[in-house]
Amino acid sequence: MSGLGKLRVAVIGAGAAGLCAARHLLSRRDTFATPVVYELTKNIGGTWVYEERVGCYDNGLPIHSSMYRDLRTNIPKEVMSFPDFPFAKHLPSFVHHTEVRKYLEQYCDHFRLWDHIQFGTSVASVTPVDVKGGWNGLAWDVTSNDGVDHSKSTTERFDAVMVCNGHFYDPYIPAIPGLEKFKGMLMHSHDYRSAEPLAGKSVVLLGAGLSGLDIAMELSSVDAQVILSHGQRPLTCPLPPGVQQAPPVTSVLEDGTLEFKNGERAKPEVFLFCTGYNFTFPFLDKKVGVKVQEHLVWPLYKFLIPPAYPSLFIVGICRAICPFPHFHVQSQFVLSVLDGSFRLPSREEMEKDIELDIAARRARGIATRHILKLDSEQWAYNDELAHLGGFKPLPRYWSNLYESNKVFRARDMLNYKTYNYTVLDNMEWKNSMSSVCRILRVPLFPFCLEHTHTKDHVNHCGFIESSPRALGNCEQAFQQIE
């Protein structure tokens, strides 16, 4: 505890999650001391800070940004925003990344966060300390330095730590037999900035997630010949010119030829990985016991809290989510734990909860690497945290509009970003291509282990209850979001 008896919390990272954490801590000055936000770079915004260069800065620090020049959001601003701070109304629903960075800077202005951020500061270690009278008998020593000269370090003690260091900067390259034999240009989307350098080239793009699809469309615009290699069901929506699909690449042959799962082969000039990123927490003391295994960070109660050290919170690791409102809910839940509004179960009970949750997911056929991929389950998860923490849940239109956008995107990936949305009230919204859509049913909580990513599930939970004209015939679209 600080001298005033208020809980002192460290926040690691000044991306969207870290800023949200600081905003909520500052709103509760009765309970929490002024937070300290550690930020490695000279900017707020994390992954939303565009950097033309790749590799390292002049000072030798790695460039973390994975932003590319022409990126526009794939989530409408009406549900991408923090619920307590909307985007400017004059903007289109799908905004350029520069508008998101500007929005986060305005968020800092509005909630007066700037003075609490230590820029150019690297966190070297986060170590738990047994403290009599501390929160749950614990405190945390956070050692930091100026990011370049590691000989100049400072250690401060905190009651709790919120880890918000993001997970879009350490590229994941799958182990493909013979990859070292590929003779062309090998790159990861982390280092992709614009399509022009690949104009007219033959490209095998591995991965059909949102970034893979987006980059494939960009490459099409500069006459690249793209093979979109992935293990999902074949996309049924129209593809841009010059883009064809193939199963996953399984090996690279002696002469550098790529072989696909169906036995077909290609010898492209560029092999581009859109295969996601690794989780990394190099500053966490090993005795904390947080492990990363096949893209699963565990053991974490409610995907946030290591049961053995319940004043440490790892925020924002869930995938396939609507990120800013997700951070908003998680941050409030963290505060409800720390201020006692929600009394955590015992360590044993939390560990059992984690074990049962993971077992139930695996029983439904979810691979370990996809356990953190919440997708449509995020709404029940958010509602459960709000229910447990005793704070206001997200407005009911939020999940409906977000899930409807997924259907529109799966149905027409070439044009869905031309839609503009208007929220009418807590229950209704419309877009520029449809009539008013009203939510007839709402998601259930607590977080339901029986949820599956199918059309029946989505209809059952009320995520896609809209006018028929808005959605049209979406049977094929639902195939793409399972």
N, C-alpha and C positions, 0 to 999 in steps of 0.2 A: 504494500500500500504506500502511496505517496504521503507526504507530511500532512496533507489535509484529510487523509482517510479515504481518498477517492482511488478507484482502480486505475492503474496506469497501464495502457495498452500500446504495444508496438505494432505498426502496420508495415509489412514488407512489400513494397511495390506501389507505384502511383499510376498504375493503369486504371481502367474503369472500376475494377473490383476494389482496389486499394482506396481510391477516391470515395467510393460509396461507403466503405468501412469507416473512413475518417469523418465523413459527413454525419453518420449516425452517432458516432462517439461524441462529436462536438455538440450534437443536439441534446445530450444527456449530461450536462455539466454538473448536475446534482450527484451523479454516481461516478462519472468517469473524469479523470484528469485529462488535460490536453494531450491528444495522441502525438506520437512521433512517427512520421511516415518516411521510410527509407527508400530512396529512388536512385538506382544506379546511373541513369542518364541525366541529361540536363533538361529533360522535358517531362511533362505529364502526358498520359494517354497510352503508354505501352504500345501494343500492336498497332494502334491507330496513328502512330507517328511515321510518316513516309520518309524513307531514306533512299536516295537514288543509288548510293553505293551498296555493295555487298561485301561480306567478309568481316573486316575489322575497321574500326575508326583509327585515326592517326595516332591515338594514344595506346593502341594495341587491344583495346576492349572489343569484344565481338559485337557486331551489329545485330540486334535482336529483332528488328522489325521484319515482318514478312509481308508487308503491305506492297501491293503493286499499283502502278501509276493510275490506271483507269478504273480501279475497283469502285463499284457502287454496292450499297448494302443489298442483301437478299431478303431482308426482313423489313416490313414497312415501319417507318419512323413512329407511327402511331402506337406500336407495341414494342418497338426497340428501345424506347426511352426509359429512363428511370421514372417510376410512376409519379413521383413528386416533382418532376422537372421535365416538361414536354419539350420536344423540338419546336423550333419556330414554325408557326402555322403556314407561312408562305412557301416553305420548302416542299418539293415533291415527296411522295411517300418513300421512294428509294433514292437515297442521297449519296453523293460522292463522298469518299472517305475524308476529304478535307473538311466537310461539314460536320462529320462526327468528331473530329479532333477539335474543331471550333466549339462544338456543343460541350465537350468535356472541359474545355477552358472556361466556358461560361458557367458550367456547374461549379468549378473551383471559385470563380468570382462570386457567384450567388451565395454559396455556403462558406465563403471565406476560408478556403483550405490552404492557400498558397503558403502562408507563414508557418505551417506545420510540416512542410515537406523538406527533407534534407536531400537536396539534389547532389548528383555526383558522388553518391555514397554507396559503397558495396557492403553487404552484410556478409561477414566472414563466418560467424557461428551463432547458433541459437541453442543455448544449453539450459536444461532444467536444473533448478536448485531447490532442495528441500528447505522450506522456511517455516518455522513454527509461527502460526498465526497468519500465514499467507493464504491466498485464495486456494482452498482445497489442499493446504499445506505446501503449495508450490510457488515458486517465482521463476523468472527467466532472465538469464544474462545474455544480452545481445551485443556482440562485438562487431564493430563496423570500422571501415577505413575509407579513405577518399577515392577508392576505386582504382587508382594507379599506383600510389606509393603505399604498399601494404605494411610498411614499417611504422606508419602513423595510425595507430588504432585506438578506438575508444570503446569501453564496455559500459553499458547502462543496464539497470535492473528494471524489469517490468513484472506486473502481475499476470499479464496474458499477452499472447502474440497472435496476430492474424496474418497468416501467410497468403499474400495476394500477388505472387510473382509470375502468374500467367503460365501458359504452356503452348505458346506458338513460336518458339525460337530455337529449339533443339531438334533438327530434322530427323525423322525416322526413315531409314532406308531399309526395306525388307531384305532378308537374306535370300538372294537369288543365286543359285549355283552358276558359277562362271561369270559373274558380273564384271570381274576385273578384266575380262577379255573383250568387253565392249569397246569398239574403236572410235565411236563418234563422241558427241558432246553429251556428258552425263550431268544432269542437274536436278535439284529439288526445287519445288515451288517457293521455298524460303528465299531463293536467290532470283526468282523471276520478278522482273520489274515492268516489262512491256513486251509487246508482240513483235515489234519491228526487227529486232535482231534475228528472229526466227522466220522471217518472211520467206515464203516459197520453199521452205525446207520440209523434209519428211520427218514427222515426229510421232513416236509412240509415247502416249501420255498414260501413265499407270495410276489409276484411281479415279472413280467417278463420283466423288463427294462434291460438295458445292464449289470448292475452289477448282477442282478438276474440270467440272462442267463449264465454269466461268472462263477459265483459261483456254479451254478448247474453243469456245466461241470467239475469244479474242484472236486466237491463232487463225481461225477460219477467215477472219476479216483481212488478214495479210497473205491469203492464198497459201498457207501452210497445208500440207496433206497430213491429217491427224488420224491416227488409230487410237481410239479411246479404249484402253484395256482395263477390264474390271471384272469382278466376280459376282456382281449383282445380277438380278434379272435383266435381260436386255431392255434398254429404254424404248418406250413405245411412242414417245412424243417426237415431233419433227426435230431433226438435228440440223445444225448449220451446214452449209456447203463444204465439202472436203473433209467431213468428219464421218468416220465409220467406226463400228464397235468390234471388239474382239474379246475373247476370254483373257484371264490373267496371263502374264508372262511367267513361264515356269523355269526357263533356263536361258543362258547365253552360250552359244556354241563356240567352237574353237576359232572360227573366222569372224566372230563378233555378231553373228546373226541371232536375233531374238526368236525363241520358240514359245508359242502360246500353248495353253492347256489342251486345245483341240488338235495340236500337231502342226498347225500352220506356222509359217515363219515370215519374218520381216527384217530388213536391214536398214533401219532408219538412220538419218544423220543425227537425230537428237533423241535421247531417252530421258523423258521428263517425269520425275516422281512427284505425284500429288498424293502422298501417302501419310500425311499427318506428322505429328510431332511426339517427342518423348517428354514425359514428366521428369523434372529434375529438381531436387531440393538439396543442393550440395552443402548448404549451411546448417542443416539440421543435425544435431548430435545423434550418433548412431543408437544411443540407448533409448531414444524416443521410440524406436521400433517401427517407424513408418516405412513401408516397403513399396517398391514399384515392381510389379510382375505382370508382364504381358499387357501393358497399358492400364493396369488396375492399381490404384493407390489404396493401400489398406494396411492395417485395419482402421476404418474410420466410421464412427457412429453417425448416421444420417449423412454420410459422405463428407463429413466435416471434422470430426473430433476423434483423436486417438484415445481409446478408453483409459489407458494407463496415465495419460497426461491431458486431462480434460480442460486445461486453460490454454491449449494450443488449438488453433482453428485453421484449417487449410481450405481457403475459400475459392470457389469457382473452378473446381476440377471436373465437374460434370460436363459431358459433351452432348452435342445435338440439342442445345437449349436456346432459349431466348435470353441472352446473357445479362443485360443490364437489370431487368426486373428480377432475374434469378439472384444476382448479387444483392439487390435491395432486400429480398426476402431472407437470404442467408445471413446478411449482416444484422438484421433485426433479431433473428433467432439467436445469434451469438450474444447479443446484448441481453436477451432474455435469460440466457444461461448464466451470464456473469452477474446480473443483478438479482438473480434468484427467482425471477418470474416463472421460469421453468426449472424444476429440480431434476437434474440428470439422474437416470437410473444408476445403480452400482456398476463398478467396472465389469463384474461378471455378467450382469444383465445386458450391458452394452455389447460385450463380446459375443454373447449368445445371439443377440439381435442381428449383429453383423453376419454371424455364421449362418443363421436361418435365411436371411435375405439373400446372400450369395448362393446358398444351396437351392433356394426356390428359383432363382434366375437361371442357374445352370440346368435345373430340371425342365425348364421351359425351352431349353436349347440355346440359351444365350451364351456365347463363348466368353471366356474370361476377358478378352480384349474389348468386349462390347458392354461390359457390366456398367461402366460409367456413362454409357450412351443412353440418356433418359428418353429423348424424343418426346412422344406424347405423354409419357408418364411424368414429365416435369410438372404438370399442372397439379396432379394429386400430391406430388412431393412438396411443391410450394404451399399448397393448402394445408398440408399436414404441419409444416413448420409454423405457419401462421396460427394454426389452431393450438399447437403445443405452446408457442411463445406468447399467445394472447394478444397478437397484434392484427391489424386489418389486412385481410387477404387482397390479392390483386382483383381489380374489377372484373366482372364476369365476361365482358366482351373480349378480354385479353387473349384467353386461350382460343376462343372461337375464331377471331380474326387471324391469329398466327397460324392455326391449323388449316384454315381455309386458304391462306396464302401458299401453304405447302401443296395443296391440291392444285391450285392454279399454276404453280411453278412446275409440278410434275406433268401437267397437261400441256403446258406451252412454255418451255424454258426460254424460248427466243423472245417472247413478248411480255412476260408477266411483270417485268419492271416498269412497263408503261402504265400500269394501273395506279390510280390514286385513291386513297381511302379517307373516309370521314367518319369519326366516332360521333354518334348522335347522343348517346347516353350510356349508362352502365350496362345496358342490355342490347343496344342496337348500333350497327355500323353499316356503311354502304361503301361501294367502290364505284369508280367511274364507268364500269362495264356492267353494273347490275342494279337491281332494285335493293331496297332496304333488307338487311339480313338481321333477323331477331333470334336470340338464343332461347331455345325452348326448354333446355335442360342444362344443368351445370355439372362440372366434375365432382366426384365424390372424394372424401378423405376418410380415414387415413390412407397413407400411401399403400395402394393395393397391389399385393404380390401377384394377383391373377391377371394384371394388365398385360395385354399383348398389342403389338403394333399392327392391327388389322382393321379392315373396314368396320367389322362388327364392334370391335372395341371402341373405335372412334365414335361411332354412332351411339353406342351404349353410354359413353361418358358425356355425350352432348357437346363434343368439341366441334362437330361439323353440322350443327343444326341451323340451316340457313334456307333462304328461298331456293327452290329448284332452279330457277333461272340463273342464280348466281353461280351454282356449281355445275349445272349441266350433267352430262353423263360422265361420271368420274370413276367408273370401274377400273379403267386402265391407270388412272392417276393413283388410285389407292394401291395398285400393285407396286408403284415406285416408292411408297413410303412405308411399306411393311418392314 
